[in-house]
């Protein structure tokens, strides 16, 4: 039987989430996505109007089908968490059931179970500020949206993830090496995400026979990365200094996710897998 994937963090066709969805679809998986509530309308209408059709083409010539798009805000675990100003916010009031717990319940109601969970989302409101200038609020917001969001998703989706299933998140080398410009506590958030990958691999492995890995991806000109402001510089730096001097394509990260989700990776869990043209292995730029 075909596998079913839920991919959180798809709102256009430029990011890693979209590329992962495509690679999983090409491998025969059914695709469900979770889209950030404020981005939902534009994503769904673009999808409907055919704006992404060119990017939907799979290797066999068919178009990727997204079976269902769920509104999601991964900084809220359940309705009790949602403050009044968000509840009444115009962009949120138009949708319902978008907290993590409610999305998991909806997926269970609609489909019963999943096999693959992907977390491809991050947010750090103060990402452009150095760590020394980051507020407590900004730091905690980065951790909430980029790290705890993964714990929460896994916690709520594990009960409906079939044994043998696989869960994947996206991280960045700034967790372990100094990358000036990746501020606001985002480097801290990725360090937490990588450490949590190990502990969650243990807990999800023992309890549900589900594998948990994270892909440390090289630089991609996604919407989120453009907001950080230094993405072109990071792409140039990688081109100049990485062992493989080619631009990284989102597809290469998608293919790795498809491998990690497949039985070919049945003994891989708790790992950080680098998909960065080898840049992580360099000690100095040459
Ligand atoms: P992207 O803009 O395609 O994806 C980020 C998504 O997160 C967006 O769709 C956004 O709407 C969503 N999002 C933000 N806050 C959310 C919330 N509270 N609830 C639900 N969704 C929310 O950009 P991307 O660069 O492909 O990012 C995907 C992942 O890849 C992130 O974890 C990012 O840190 C990681 N990553 C990116 C790069 C890069 O260079 N682009 C490198 C390494 C790792």
Boltz pocket constraint, residues with backbone or C-beta under 6 A from the ligand:
constraints:
  - pocket:
      binder: B
      contacts: [[A, 8], [A, 9], [A, 10], [A, 11], [A, 12], [A, 14], [A, 15], [A, 16], [A, 17], [A, 34], [A, 35], [A, 36], [A, 37], [A, 39], [A, 72], [A, 73], [A, 74], [A, 75], [A, 119], [A, 120], [A, 121], [A, 122], [A, 123], [A, 145], [A, 170], [A, 171], [A, 172], [A, 173], [A, 215], [A, 216], [A, 217], [A, 218], [A, 219], [A, 220], [A, 221], [A, 222], [A, 223], [A, 224], [A, 225]]
      max_distance: 6.0
